[in-house]
């Protein structure tokens, strides 16, 4: 499942602001992947400009991985950004729907739901 926001804001304006918007929610941007450039360099060009940002909330990552290291497969959080039909699409993995597939104690599930709310707030800044 994905959590997706569609906006009229430009891809460029979101790229320019995502680090500050993430910081407001307790996250930092670790890395950006510009897939159009990456795939072109590998000989597999695409026309769509797709950028994926890896964001991390270090305190949350520590808390979660101390209790359940298997959840690390979903970390860091990723935010995808691209244009489709003259609209900008911002999406992330819908961790809420995935949490029920794990055997986690209720405290960690509640905590992770809270972290996901903050992740969604990053995307919701551009609704």
C-alpha angles and dihedrals in degrees: 000000000000133000107218136183124192118204143170091227113112123256088238094054091051092047089051093051106032096094093054093043091050091049090055087061095046097263133118128204109246099180144349124219116202100196096187089061096037095052093043089055089051093051096255105103124190128191098218118088102229121175125185120196121202108213128185138192099200096198091051093045091052093047094049098042094048089060101032116014090178089073088067088089087078095048137134097036114243129215119194122205129188143131123256125175092346092307127106115237122205118182144165137182110285095233092177090071092046098049094076090062090064128076097233132151115254094248091059093044090052091047092050091049087055092050090049090052088057090048090052089050089061089057094039091060087082101044 
